[in-house]
Amino acid sequence: MPTALTLTGLYLYPVKSLGGYAVAEADVTARGLRHDRRWLLVDERNRFLTQRQHPELALLTLAPAYNGFLISHRQRPELLPLFIPFEAQPDRTLFVTVWDDILWAWRGAAEADEWLSAALGRPCRLVYMSDMVRRDVEPDLNPEGHLVSFADGYPFLLAGEAALDDLNTRLPEPVPMNRFRPNLVFGGGEAYEDDAWERFQIGEVPFRAVRGCGRCVLTTIDQQTAQKNPLGDPLRTLATYRKAENSTLFGQNVTGPGHGRLRVGDAVTVLSRK
């Protein structure tokens, strides 16, 4: 008989491309999980920073705190943890660039900019996406209209434990799920069975799997050390059997209803397939 599908992991990444942390439950909003990727680091030209070009961002870890989170540096204990509230104050704004999108954002505190610039050894600013900002998900694939935070393109990323288990049997050394930075992790079922999903629900919350997620060099960065794998794994190995239209796929880009609540342990039910 088919194995029951269950939500086994919920992950928040409050600052794009920095560390994330697991939560037992989370609210669903129009832009993804509440507090997910609403903050962003930008350079002097107000262009977004990610681990793709700056793997040292992996050394900045996050931990939950009351009404916000703490940022710490894995290798620099002399830097005391930096507290960031979940929301910024709307007293300073600027325009920022994320991929091809130009968006206005609220500035974080000056002391946060100073701490982060010192931690990374380069000038940077911390900015926040207001609820008043509209950033649309790919309109040609989402005619009903959906919003996204500072995430790459979709409000949710789904991945299966069986897929990671299968990949790890092919690698010289196994990798953890944090290489793929999912929001939603499910257990049970067959490896990559989510390729065929279209409509599904977690608990009572409906979702739509729109397309497979094309992976990048970020998957080769050890999130503990910020070191890139010299062989290019797991991306190199994944590309040998998960290549489709010039993309190497792992997990699903997903849209949701804009409201609801998820809990680890919720049942995952597939409603329709592509």
PyRosetta script that sets phi, psi and omega in degrees:
from pyrosetta import init, pose_from_sequence

init()
pose = pose_from_sequence("MPTALTLTGLYLYPVKSLGGYAVAEADVTARGLRHDRRWLLVDERNRFLTQRQHPELALLTLAPAYNGFLISHRQRPELLPLFIPFEAQPDRTLFVTVWDDILWAWRGAAEADEWLSAALGRPCRLVYMSDMVRRDVEPDLNPEGHLVSFADGYPFLLAGEAALDDLNTRLPEPVPMNRFRPNLVFGGGEAYEDDAWERFQIGEVPFRAVRGCGRCVLTTIDQQTAQKNPLGDPLRTLATYRKAENSTLFGQNVTGPGHGRLRVGDAVTVLSRK")
pose.set_psi(1, 149.3)
pose.set_omega(1, 178.2)
pose.set_phi(2, -61.4)
pose.set_psi(2, 144.1)
pose.set_omega(2, 178.5)
pose.set_phi(3, -75.1)
pose.set_psi(3, 137.6)
pose.set_omega(3, 178.0)
pose.set_phi(4, -63.3)
pose.set_psi(4, 142.7)
pose.set_omega(4, 179.9)
pose.set_phi(5, -97.3)
pose.set_psi(5, 136.0)
pose.set_omega(5, -175.9)
pose.set_phi(6, -140.2)
pose.set_psi(6, 143.4)
pose.set_omega(6, 172.2)
pose.set_phi(7, -73.8)
pose.set_psi(7, 114.3)
pose.set_omega(7, -176.3)
pose.set_phi(8, -108.3)
pose.set_psi(8, -10.6)
pose.set_omega(8, -179.9)
pose.set_phi(9, -153.2)
pose.set_psi(9, 138.4)
pose.set_omega(9, 173.9)
pose.set_phi(10, -127.9)
pose.set_psi(10, 127.0)
pose.set_omega(10, -174.4)
pose.set_phi(11, -131.6)
pose.set_psi(11, 136.2)
pose.set_omega(11, 175.1)
pose.set_phi(12, -110.5)
pose.set_psi(12, 142.6)
pose.set_omega(12, 173.5)
pose.set_phi(13, -128.2)
pose.set_psi(13, 80.8)
pose.set_omega(13, -173.3)
pose.set_phi(14, -57.8)
pose.set_psi(14, -31.0)
pose.set_omega(14, 176.9)
pose.set_phi(15, -114.8)
pose.set_psi(15, 122.9)
pose.set_omega(15, -178.6)
pose.set_phi(16, -53.6)
pose.set_psi(16, 129.5)
pose.set_omega(16, 173.9)
pose.set_phi(17, 74.6)
pose.set_psi(17, 3.3)
pose.set_omega(17, 169.4)
pose.set_phi(18, -95.5)
pose.set_psi(18, -178.9)
pose.set_omega(18, -179.4)
pose.set_phi(19, -63.3)
pose.set_psi(19, 158.3)
pose.set_omega(19, 176.3)
pose.set_phi(20, -117.6)
pose.set_psi(20, -179.1)
pose.set_omega(20, 175.5)
pose.set_phi(21, -149.1)
pose.set_psi(21, 154.8)
pose.set_omega(21, -178.5)
pose.set_phi(22, -83.2)
pose.set_psi(22, 146.2)
pose.set_omega(22, 173.4)
pose.set_phi(23, -129.9)
pose.set_psi(23, 156.0)
pose.set_omega(23, -179.6)
pose.set_phi(24, -83.0)
pose.set_psi(24, -26.4)
pose.set_omega(24, 178.4)
pose.set_phi(25, -153.2)
pose.set_psi(25, 157.9)
pose.set_omega(25, -176.5)
pose.set_phi(26, -156.7)
pose.set_psi(26, 147.9)
pose.set_omega(26, 175.0)
pose.set_phi(27, -85.0)
pose.set_psi(27, 144.0)
pose.set_omega(27, 174.2)
pose.set_phi(28, -94.1)
pose.set_psi(28, 131.4)
pose.set_omega(28, 177.2)
pose.set_phi(29, -123.8)
pose.set_psi(29, 179.1)
pose.set_omega(29, -178.4)
pose.set_phi(30, -63.1)
pose.set_psi(30, -22.6)
pose.set_omega(30, -176.4)
pose.set_phi(31, -107.7)
pose.set_psi(31, 6.8)
pose.set_omega(31, -177.0)
pose.set_phi(32, 126.0)
pose.set_psi(32, -160.5)
pose.set_omega(32, 176.1)
pose.set_phi(33, -64.5)
pose.set_psi(33, 142.0)
pose.set_omega(33, -179.3)
pose.set_phi(34, -56.8)
pose.set_psi(34, 130.9)
pose.set_omega(34, 179.1)
pose.set_phi(35, 79.1)
pose.set_psi(35, 2.6)
pose.set_omega(35, -178.2)
pose.set_phi(36, -81.9)
pose.set_psi(36, 122.0)
pose.set_omega(36, 174.2)
pose.set_phi(37, 53.2)
pose.set_psi(37, 39.9)
pose.set_omega(37, 174.0)
pose.set_phi(38, -88.9)
pose.set_psi(38, -16.3)
pose.set_omega(38, 174.5)
pose.set_phi(39, -105.2)
pose.set_psi(39, 154.5)
pose.set_omega(39, -175.5)
pose.set_phi(40, -149.9)
pose.set_psi(40, 143.3)
pose.set_omega(40, 171.2)
pose.set_phi(41, -97.3)
pose.set_psi(41, 134.6)
pose.set_omega(41, 177.4)
pose.set_phi(42, -127.7)
pose.set_psi(42, 158.7)
pose.set_omega(42, 179.7)
pose.set_phi(43, -90.4)
pose.set_psi(43, -167.3)
pose.set_omega(43, -176.5)
pose.set_phi(44, -63.9)
pose.set_psi(44, -24.4)
pose.set_omega(44, 177.9)
pose.set_phi(45, -93.1)
pose.set_psi(45, 8.3)
pose.set_omega(45, -179.6)
pose.set_phi(46, 64.7)
pose.set_psi(46, 29.7)
pose.set_omega(46, 175.4)
pose.set_phi(47, -99.9)
pose.set_psi(47, 141.5)
pose.set_omega(47, -172.8)
pose.set_phi(48, -63.3)
pose.set_psi(48, 146.8)
pose.set_omega(48, 176.8)
pose.set_phi(49, -107.4)
pose.set_psi(49, 136.9)
pose.set_omega(49, 175.5)
pose.set_phi(50, -138.7)
pose.set_psi(50, 169.7)
pose.set_omega(50, 178.5)
pose.set_phi(51, -67.0)
pose.set_psi(51, -16.2)
pose.set_omega(51, 179.3)
pose.set_phi(52, -56.9)
pose.set_psi(52, -47.3)
pose.set_omega(52, 178.6)
pose.set_phi(53, -98.2)
pose.set_psi(53, -20.2)
pose.set_omega(53, -174.2)
pose.set_phi(54, -132.4)
pose.set_psi(54, 75.3)
pose.set_omega(54, -176.9)
pose.set_phi(55, -59.1)
pose.set_psi(55, -20.6)
pose.set_omega(55, -179.9)
pose.set_phi(56, -63.2)
pose.set_psi(56, -14.6)
pose.set_omega(56, 175.5)
pose.set_phi(57, -60.8)
pose.set_psi(57, -25.3)
pose.set_omega(57, 179.4)
pose.set_phi(58, -63.8)
pose.set_psi(58, -21.1)
pose.set_omega(58, -178.7)
pose.set_phi(59, -77.8)
pose.set_psi(59, -9.0)
pose.set_omega(59, 177.5)
pose.set_phi(60, -93.6)
pose.set_psi(60, 109.5)
pose.set_omega(60, -176.0)
pose.set_phi(61, -101.2)
pose.set_psi(61, 154.7)
pose.set_omega(61, -178.9)
pose.set_phi(62, -120.6)
pose.set_psi(62, 146.4)
pose.set_omega(62, 175.5)
pose.set_phi(63, -139.5)
pose.set_psi(63, 143.8)
pose.set_omega(63, -179.0)
pose.set_phi(64, -68.0)
pose.set_psi(64, 147.7)
pose.set_omega(64, 175.1)
pose.set_phi(65, -143.7)
pose.set_psi(65, 170.6)
pose.set_omega(65, -177.9)
pose.set_phi(66, -63.1)
pose.set_psi(66, 120.5)
pose.set_omega(66, 179.1)
pose.set_phi(67, 60.1)
pose.set_psi(67, 23.7)
pose.set_omega(67, 178.4)
pose.set_phi(68, 177.1)
pose.set_psi(68, -149.5)
pose.set_omega(68, -177.2)
pose.set_phi(69, -153.5)
pose.set_psi(69, 162.5)
pose.set_omega(69, 178.8)
pose.set_phi(70, -110.4)
pose.set_psi(70, 136.5)
pose.set_omega(70, 173.8)
pose.set_phi(71, -107.0)
pose.set_psi(71, 130.2)
pose.set_omega(71, 177.7)
pose.set_phi(72, -129.1)
pose.set_psi(72, 159.6)
pose.set_omega(72, 177.0)
pose.set_phi(73, -105.2)
pose.set_psi(73, 126.0)
pose.set_omega(73, -176.0)
pose.set_phi(74, -59.7)
pose.set_psi(74, -34.5)
pose.set_omega(74, -170.4)
pose.set_phi(75, -111.4)
pose.set_psi(75, 3.7)
pose.set_omega(75, -178.3)
pose.set_phi(76, -131.8)
pose.set_psi(76, 77.6)
pose.set_omega(76, -177.2)
pose.set_phi(77, -64.4)
pose.set_psi(77, -16.5)
pose.set_omega(77, 178.8)
pose.set_phi(78, -69.4)
pose.set_psi(78, -18.0)
pose.set_omega(78, 175.7)
pose.set_phi(79, -85.3)
pose.set_psi(79, 109.1)
pose.set_omega(79, -180.0)
pose.set_phi(80, -65.0)
pose.set_psi(80, 145.5)
pose.set_omega(80, -178.1)
pose.set_phi(81, -53.6)
pose.set_psi(81, 142.0)
pose.set_omega(81, -178.4)
pose.set_phi(82, -101.5)
pose.set_psi(82, 124.3)
pose.set_omega(82, 177.0)
pose.set_phi(83, -87.5)
pose.set_psi(83, 133.1)
pose.set_omega(83, 175.7)
pose.set_phi(84, -126.5)
pose.set_psi(84, 127.1)
pose.set_omega(84, 176.6)
pose.set_phi(85, -71.6)
pose.set_psi(85, 159.1)
pose.set_omega(85, 179.5)
pose.set_phi(86, -63.9)
pose.set_psi(86, -27.9)
pose.set_omega(86, -178.8)
pose.set_phi(87, -129.6)
pose.set_psi(87, 147.2)
pose.set_omega(87, 178.6)
pose.set_phi(88, -90.7)
pose.set_psi(88, 165.9)
pose.set_omega(88, 173.9)
pose.set_phi(89, -90.3)
pose.set_psi(89, 136.6)
pose.set_omega(89, -174.2)
pose.set_phi(90, -82.8)
pose.set_psi(90, 51.5)
pose.set_omega(90, -177.2)
pose.set_phi(91, -102.3)
pose.set_psi(91, -17.4)
pose.set_omega(91, 178.4)
pose.set_phi(92, -139.5)
pose.set_psi(92, 134.8)
pose.set_omega(92, -179.5)
pose.set_phi(93, -129.0)
pose.set_psi(93, 161.2)
pose.set_omega(93, 172.8)
pose.set_phi(94, -160.1)
pose.set_psi(94, 164.3)
pose.set_omega(94, 176.9)
pose.set_phi(95, -94.0)
pose.set_psi(95, 136.7)
pose.set_omega(95, -179.7)
pose.set_phi(96, -127.0)
pose.set_psi(96, 157.9)
pose.set_omega(96, -179.7)
pose.set_phi(97, -114.5)
pose.set_psi(97, 126.5)
pose.set_omega(97, 174.4)
pose.set_phi(98, -126.2)
pose.set_psi(98, 110.8)
pose.set_omega(98, -171.1)
pose.set_phi(99, 53.9)
pose.set_psi(99, -119.6)
pose.set_omega(99, -179.0)
pose.set_phi(100, -98.0)
pose.set_psi(100, 4.3)
pose.set_omega(100, -177.7)
pose.set_phi(101, -94.6)
pose.set_psi(101, 134.4)
pose.set_omega(101, 172.7)
pose.set_phi(102, -110.8)
pose.set_psi(102, 119.2)
pose.set_omega(102, -171.9)
pose.set_phi(103, -130.7)
pose.set_psi(103, 150.0)
pose.set_omega(103, 172.0)
pose.set_phi(104, -90.9)
pose.set_psi(104, 149.0)
pose.set_omega(104, -175.3)
pose.set_phi(105, -143.1)
pose.set_psi(105, 158.4)
pose.set_omega(105, 174.2)
pose.set_phi(106, -87.5)
pose.set_psi(106, 141.6)
pose.set_omega(106, 176.3)
pose.set_phi(107, -76.4)
pose.set_psi(107, 143.7)
pose.set_omega(107, 170.5)
pose.set_phi(108, -79.7)
pose.set_psi(108, -172.7)
pose.set_omega(108, -179.3)
pose.set_phi(109, -72.2)
pose.set_psi(109, 148.4)
pose.set_omega(109, 179.9)
pose.set_phi(110, -60.5)
pose.set_psi(110, -36.8)
pose.set_omega(110, -179.1)
pose.set_phi(111, -67.8)
pose.set_psi(111, -27.1)
pose.set_omega(111, 175.0)
pose.set_phi(112, -68.6)
pose.set_psi(112, -42.5)
pose.set_omega(112, 176.8)
pose.set_phi(113, -59.5)
pose.set_psi(113, -42.4)
pose.set_omega(113, -179.3)
pose.set_phi(114, -64.7)
pose.set_psi(114, -45.4)
pose.set_omega(114, -179.3)
pose.set_phi(115, -62.5)
pose.set_psi(115, -47.6)
pose.set_omega(115, -177.0)
pose.set_phi(116, -68.1)
pose.set_psi(116, -37.5)
pose.set_omega(116, 176.9)
pose.set_phi(117, -63.7)
pose.set_psi(117, -40.5)
pose.set_omega(117, 177.7)
pose.set_phi(118, -67.3)
pose.set_psi(118, -40.4)
pose.set_omega(118, -178.4)
pose.set_phi(119, -66.1)
pose.set_psi(119, -35.1)
pose.set_omega(119, -175.8)
pose.set_phi(120, -97.3)
pose.set_psi(120, -12.0)
pose.set_omega(120, -179.4)
pose.set_phi(121, 70.7)
pose.set_psi(121, 26.7)
pose.set_omega(121, 179.0)
pose.set_phi(122, -156.6)
pose.set_psi(122, 148.9)
pose.set_omega(122, 178.8)
pose.set_phi(123, -65.1)
pose.set_psi(123, 134.0)
pose.set_omega(123, 176.3)
pose.set_phi(124, -154.5)
pose.set_psi(124, 163.3)
pose.set_omega(124, 179.2)
pose.set_phi(125, -128.2)
pose.set_psi(125, 149.1)
pose.set_omega(125, 176.2)
pose.set_phi(126, -105.4)
pose.set_psi(126, 127.4)
pose.set_omega(126, -177.2)
pose.set_phi(127, -130.7)
pose.set_psi(127, 161.0)
pose.set_omega(127, -172.4)
pose.set_phi(128, -128.5)
pose.set_psi(128, 141.0)
pose.set_omega(128, 176.5)
pose.set_phi(129, -90.5)
pose.set_psi(129, 118.5)
pose.set_omega(129, 177.3)
pose.set_phi(130, -76.0)
pose.set_psi(130, 157.5)
pose.set_omega(130, 174.0)
pose.set_phi(131, -64.3)
pose.set_psi(131, -17.2)
pose.set_omega(131, -179.7)
pose.set_phi(132, -80.5)
pose.set_psi(132, -11.2)
pose.set_omega(132, 179.9)
pose.set_phi(133, -83.4)
pose.set_psi(133, 135.6)
pose.set_omega(133, 177.2)
pose.set_phi(134, -112.1)
pose.set_psi(134, 115.5)
pose.set_omega(134, 174.2)
pose.set_phi(135, -124.5)
pose.set_psi(135, 112.3)
pose.set_omega(135, -171.9)
pose.set_phi(136, -86.3)
pose.set_psi(136, 144.9)
pose.set_omega(136, 169.5)
pose.set_phi(137, -72.9)
pose.set_psi(137, 157.3)
pose.set_omega(137, -177.8)
pose.set_phi(138, -38.4)
pose.set_psi(138, 107.4)
pose.set_omega(138, -174.0)
pose.set_phi(139, -67.8)
pose.set_psi(139, -28.5)
pose.set_omega(139, -179.3)
pose.set_phi(140, -69.5)
pose.set_psi(140, -24.4)
pose.set_omega(140, 178.9)
pose.set_phi(141, -103.0)
pose.set_psi(141, -6.1)
pose.set_omega(141, -176.5)
pose.set_phi(142, -135.8)
pose.set_psi(142, 69.9)
pose.set_omega(142, -176.0)
pose.set_phi(143, -61.7)
pose.set_psi(143, -23.3)
pose.set_omega(143, -179.9)
pose.set_phi(144, -75.9)
pose.set_psi(144, -12.8)
pose.set_omega(144, 177.2)
pose.set_phi(145, 83.9)
pose.set_psi(145, 123.4)
pose.set_omega(145, 176.9)
pose.set_phi(146, -144.1)
pose.set_psi(146, 154.2)
pose.set_omega(146, 179.5)
pose.set_phi(147, -106.9)
pose.set_psi(147, 159.2)
pose.set_omega(147, 177.0)
pose.set_phi(148, -140.6)
pose.set_psi(148, 151.5)
pose.set_omega(148, 178.2)
pose.set_phi(149, -79.1)
pose.set_psi(149, -143.2)
pose.set_omega(149, 175.1)
pose.set_phi(150, -83.3)
pose.set_psi(150, 7.3)
pose.set_omega(150, 175.3)
pose.set_phi(151, -59.0)
pose.set_psi(151, 162.8)
pose.set_omega(151, -175.2)
pose.set_phi(152, -55.8)
pose.set_psi(152, -45.9)
pose.set_omega(152, -176.7)
pose.set_phi(153, -157.9)
pose.set_psi(153, -22.2)
pose.set_omega(153, -174.8)
pose.set_phi(154, -131.5)
pose.set_psi(154, 152.6)
pose.set_omega(154, -177.0)
pose.set_phi(155, -71.1)
pose.set_psi(155, -23.4)
pose.set_omega(155, -179.3)
pose.set_phi(156, -136.5)
pose.set_psi(156, 146.3)
pose.set_omega(156, 171.2)
pose.set_phi(157, -123.8)
pose.set_psi(157, 124.4)
pose.set_omega(157, -177.7)
pose.set_phi(158, -108.9)
pose.set_psi(158, 138.6)
pose.set_omega(158, 175.8)
pose.set_phi(159, -143.6)
pose.set_psi(159, 151.4)
pose.set_omega(159, -178.1)
pose.set_phi(160, -107.0)
pose.set_psi(160, 141.4)
pose.set_omega(160, 178.1)
pose.set_phi(161, -62.7)
pose.set_psi(161, -35.9)
pose.set_omega(161, -178.9)
pose.set_phi(162, -64.8)
pose.set_psi(162, -34.6)
pose.set_omega(162, 177.9)
pose.set_phi(163, -65.0)
pose.set_psi(163, -42.8)
pose.set_omega(163, 178.4)
pose.set_phi(164, -66.1)
pose.set_psi(164, -39.9)
pose.set_omega(164, 177.6)
pose.set_phi(165, -59.8)
pose.set_psi(165, -42.9)
pose.set_omega(165, 179.3)
pose.set_phi(166, -63.9)
pose.set_psi(166, -45.3)
pose.set_omega(166, 178.1)
pose.set_phi(167, -59.3)
pose.set_psi(167, -42.8)
pose.set_omega(167, -176.6)
pose.set_phi(168, -66.0)
pose.set_psi(168, -25.1)
pose.set_omega(168, 175.5)
pose.set_phi(169, -69.9)
pose.set_psi(169, -16.3)
pose.set_omega(169, -177.1)
pose.set_phi(170, -100.3)
pose.set_psi(170, -8.8)
pose.set_omega(170, -174.8)
pose.set_phi(171, -97.3)
pose.set_psi(171, 149.5)
pose.set_omega(171, 173.1)
pose.set_phi(172, -60.7)
pose.set_psi(172, -36.5)
pose.set_omega(172, 176.3)
pose.set_phi(173, -135.3)
pose.set_psi(173, 134.5)
pose.set_omega(173, -178.9)
pose.set_phi(174, -67.9)
pose.set_psi(174, 155.6)
pose.set_omega(174, 177.2)
pose.set_phi(175, -121.1)
pose.set_psi(175, 151.6)
pose.set_omega(175, 176.9)
pose.set_phi(176, -82.6)
pose.set_psi(176, 167.8)
pose.set_omega(176, -179.1)
pose.set_phi(177, -64.5)
pose.set_psi(177, -21.9)
pose.set_omega(177, -176.6)
pose.set_phi(178, -66.3)
pose.set_psi(178, -13.5)
pose.set_omega(178, 174.3)
pose.set_phi(179, -63.6)
pose.set_psi(179, -23.2)
pose.set_omega(179, -174.1)
pose.set_phi(180, -107.2)
pose.set_psi(180, -5.2)
pose.set_omega(180, 171.0)
pose.set_phi(181, 48.9)
pose.set_psi(181, 51.3)
pose.set_omega(181, 177.3)
pose.set_phi(182, -79.3)
pose.set_psi(182, 157.7)
pose.set_omega(182, 168.7)
pose.set_phi(183, -90.1)
pose.set_psi(183, -38.1)
pose.set_omega(183, -172.8)
pose.set_phi(184, -120.9)
pose.set_psi(184, 122.7)
pose.set_omega(184, 177.9)
pose.set_phi(185, -120.6)
pose.set_psi(185, 132.3)
pose.set_omega(185, 178.9)
pose.set_phi(186, -119.5)
pose.set_psi(186, 149.2)
pose.set_omega(186, 176.4)
pose.set_phi(187, -112.1)
pose.set_psi(187, 158.0)
pose.set_omega(187, -178.1)
pose.set_phi(188, 94.2)
pose.set_psi(188, 169.4)
pose.set_omega(188, 178.4)
pose.set_phi(189, 77.4)
pose.set_psi(189, -172.8)
pose.set_omega(189, -178.2)
pose.set_phi(190, -95.5)
pose.set_psi(190, 156.5)
pose.set_omega(190, 176.8)
pose.set_phi(191, -60.0)
pose.set_psi(191, 130.5)
pose.set_omega(191, 174.8)
pose.set_phi(192, 67.5)
pose.set_psi(192, 16.2)
pose.set_omega(192, 179.8)
pose.set_phi(193, -64.9)
pose.set_psi(193, -22.2)
pose.set_omega(193, 178.9)
pose.set_phi(194, -66.7)
pose.set_psi(194, -12.9)
pose.set_omega(194, 173.9)
pose.set_phi(195, -54.8)
pose.set_psi(195, -34.0)
pose.set_omega(195, -174.5)
pose.set_phi(196, -93.9)
pose.set_psi(196, -6.1)
pose.set_omega(196, -178.0)
pose.set_phi(197, -72.4)
pose.set_psi(197, 148.1)
pose.set_omega(197, 169.1)
pose.set_phi(198, -123.1)
pose.set_psi(198, -75.1)
pose.set_omega(198, 176.9)
pose.set_phi(199, -97.6)
pose.set_psi(199, 134.7)
pose.set_omega(199, 175.3)
pose.set_phi(200, -150.7)
pose.set_psi(200, 166.8)
pose.set_omega(200, 176.4)
pose.set_phi(201, -135.6)
pose.set_psi(201, 150.2)
pose.set_omega(201, 175.6)
pose.set_phi(202, -116.5)
pose.set_psi(202, 115.7)
pose.set_omega(202, -168.4)
pose.set_phi(203, 62.4)
pose.set_psi(203, -119.9)
pose.set_omega(203, 177.9)
pose.set_phi(204, -107.0)
pose.set_psi(204, 7.9)
pose.set_omega(204, -173.2)
pose.set_phi(205, -97.9)
pose.set_psi(205, 121.6)
pose.set_omega(205, -178.0)
pose.set_phi(206, -84.2)
pose.set_psi(206, 146.3)
pose.set_omega(206, 178.1)
pose.set_phi(207, -138.3)
pose.set_psi(207, 165.8)
pose.set_omega(207, 175.0)
pose.set_phi(208, -132.3)
pose.set_psi(208, 124.0)
pose.set_omega(208, 173.3)
pose.set_phi(209, -83.9)
pose.set_psi(209, 114.0)
pose.set_omega(209, -172.0)
pose.set_phi(210, -89.0)
pose.set_psi(210, -49.9)
pose.set_omega(210, 179.6)
pose.set_phi(211, -161.5)
pose.set_psi(211, 159.9)
pose.set_omega(211, 177.9)
pose.set_phi(212, -63.6)
pose.set_psi(212, 151.6)
pose.set_omega(212, -178.3)
pose.set_phi(213, -92.1)
pose.set_psi(213, 118.0)
pose.set_omega(213, 175.4)
pose.set_phi(214, -74.6)
pose.set_psi(214, 125.8)
pose.set_omega(214, -174.5)
pose.set_phi(215, -93.7)
pose.set_psi(215, 159.4)
pose.set_omega(215, -173.8)
pose.set_phi(216, -130.9)
pose.set_psi(216, -170.9)
pose.set_omega(216, -176.5)
pose.set_phi(217, -62.8)
pose.set_psi(217, -19.9)
pose.set_omega(217, -179.7)
pose.set_phi(218, -57.2)
pose.set_psi(218, -31.8)
pose.set_omega(218, -179.5)
pose.set_phi(219, -65.2)
pose.set_psi(219, -17.0)
pose.set_omega(219, -179.1)
pose.set_phi(220, -89.2)
pose.set_psi(220, -1.7)
pose.set_omega(220, -175.9)
pose.set_phi(221, -95.4)
pose.set_psi(221, 121.2)
pose.set_omega(221, 175.8)
pose.set_phi(222, -66.9)
pose.set_psi(222, 119.8)
pose.set_omega(222, -174.9)
pose.set_phi(223, -74.2)
pose.set_psi(223, -9.2)
pose.set_omega(223, 175.3)
pose.set_phi(224, -89.2)
pose.set_psi(224, -35.3)
pose.set_omega(224, -172.4)
pose.set_phi(225, -114.7)
pose.set_psi(225, -15.0)
pose.set_omega(225, -174.9)
pose.set_phi(226, 68.6)
pose.set_psi(226, 15.6)
pose.set_omega(226, 179.2)
pose.set_phi(227, -91.7)
pose.set_psi(227, 138.1)
pose.set_omega(227, 176.2)
pose.set_phi(228, -82.2)
pose.set_psi(228, 143.1)
pose.set_omega(228, 176.2)
pose.set_phi(229, -66.9)
pose.set_psi(229, 124.8)
pose.set_omega(229, -176.1)
pose.set_phi(230, -64.3)
pose.set_psi(230, -22.7)
pose.set_omega(230, 178.9)
pose.set_phi(231, -91.4)
pose.set_psi(231, -7.2)
pose.set_omega(231, -178.7)
pose.set_phi(232, 83.3)
pose.set_psi(232, 14.4)
pose.set_omega(232, 177.8)
pose.set_phi(233, -85.1)
pose.set_psi(233, 152.1)
pose.set_omega(233, 8.1)
pose.set_phi(234, -85.7)
pose.set_psi(234, -3.4)
pose.set_omega(234, -175.9)
pose.set_phi(235, -61.8)
pose.set_psi(235, -41.0)
pose.set_omega(235, -179.1)
pose.set_phi(236, -60.3)
pose.set_psi(236, -48.2)
pose.set_omega(236, -179.5)
pose.set_phi(237, -68.1)
pose.set_psi(237, -42.3)
pose.set_omega(237, 179.4)
pose.set_phi(238, -57.9)
pose.set_psi(238, -36.9)
pose.set_omega(238, -178.4)
pose.set_phi(239, -66.4)
pose.set_psi(239, -19.6)
pose.set_omega(239, -178.9)
pose.set_phi(240, -74.0)
pose.set_psi(240, -18.0)
pose.set_omega(240, -178.3)
pose.set_phi(241, -141.4)
pose.set_psi(241, 2.4)
pose.set_omega(241, -178.9)
pose.set_phi(242, -127.9)
pose.set_psi(242, 31.3)
pose.set_omega(242, -178.1)
pose.set_phi(243, -88.2)
pose.set_psi(243, 134.4)
pose.set_omega(243, 176.6)
pose.set_phi(244, -152.1)
pose.set_psi(244, 118.2)
pose.set_omega(244, 177.6)
pose.set_phi(245, 51.0)
pose.set_psi(245, 52.2)
pose.set_omega(245, 176.2)
pose.set_phi(246, 66.4)
pose.set_psi(246, 13.5)
pose.set_omega(246, 174.8)
pose.set_phi(247, -120.1)
pose.set_psi(247, 148.5)
pose.set_omega(247, 174.8)
pose.set_phi(248, -106.2)
pose.set_psi(248, 115.6)
pose.set_omega(248, -165.4)
pose.set_phi(249, -99.3)
pose.set_psi(249, 138.2)
pose.set_omega(249, 170.6)
pose.set_phi(250, -156.3)
pose.set_psi(250, 117.0)
pose.set_omega(250, -178.8)
pose.set_phi(251, 86.9)
pose.set_psi(251, 177.2)
pose.set_omega(251, -175.3)
pose.set_phi(252, -126.2)
pose.set_psi(252, 137.8)
pose.set_omega(252, 169.0)
pose.set_phi(253, -80.3)
pose.set_psi(253, 128.4)
pose.set_omega(253, -167.2)
pose.set_phi(254, -131.6)
pose.set_psi(254, 143.8)
pose.set_omega(254, 169.8)
pose.set_phi(255, -112.8)
pose.set_psi(255, 160.2)
pose.set_omega(255, -176.6)
pose.set_phi(256, -133.9)
pose.set_psi(256, -172.2)
pose.set_omega(256, -173.6)
pose.set_phi(257, -84.9)
pose.set_psi(257, -12.2)
pose.set_omega(257, -178.2)
pose.set_phi(258, 92.6)
pose.set_psi(258, -4.2)
pose.set_omega(258, 178.4)
pose.set_phi(259, -159.6)
pose.set_psi(259, 162.5)
pose.set_omega(259, -180.0)
pose.set_phi(260, 130.6)
pose.set_psi(260, 179.8)
pose.set_omega(260, 179.2)
pose.set_phi(261, -141.3)
pose.set_psi(261, 135.1)
pose.set_omega(261, -179.4)
pose.set_phi(262, -113.7)
pose.set_psi(262, 147.9)
pose.set_omega(262, 177.1)
pose.set_phi(263, -136.4)
pose.set_psi(263, 138.2)
pose.set_omega(263, 173.3)
pose.set_phi(264, -57.7)
pose.set_psi(264, 132.2)
pose.set_omega(264, -175.2)
pose.set_phi(265, 103.9)
pose.set_psi(265, -13.0)
pose.set_omega(265, 176.8)
pose.set_phi(266, -60.1)
pose.set_psi(266, 145.2)
pose.set_omega(266, 174.8)
pose.set_phi(267, -72.9)
pose.set_psi(267, 144.3)
pose.set_omega(267, 174.4)
pose.set_phi(268, -108.9)
pose.set_psi(268, 123.7)
pose.set_omega(268, -176.0)
pose.set_phi(269, -122.3)
pose.set_psi(269, 123.7)
pose.set_omega(269, 178.0)
pose.set_phi(270, -84.3)
pose.set_psi(270, 124.0)
pose.set_omega(270, -176.7)
pose.set_phi(271, -98.4)
pose.set_psi(271, -33.3)
pose.set_omega(271, 178.0)
pose.set_phi(272, -155.3)
pose.set_psi(272, 157.6)
pose.set_omega(272, -178.0)
pose.set_phi(273, -122.6)
pose.set_psi(273, 157.0)
pose.set_omega(273, -177.5)
pose.set_phi(274, -74.5)
pose.dump_pdb("model.pdb")
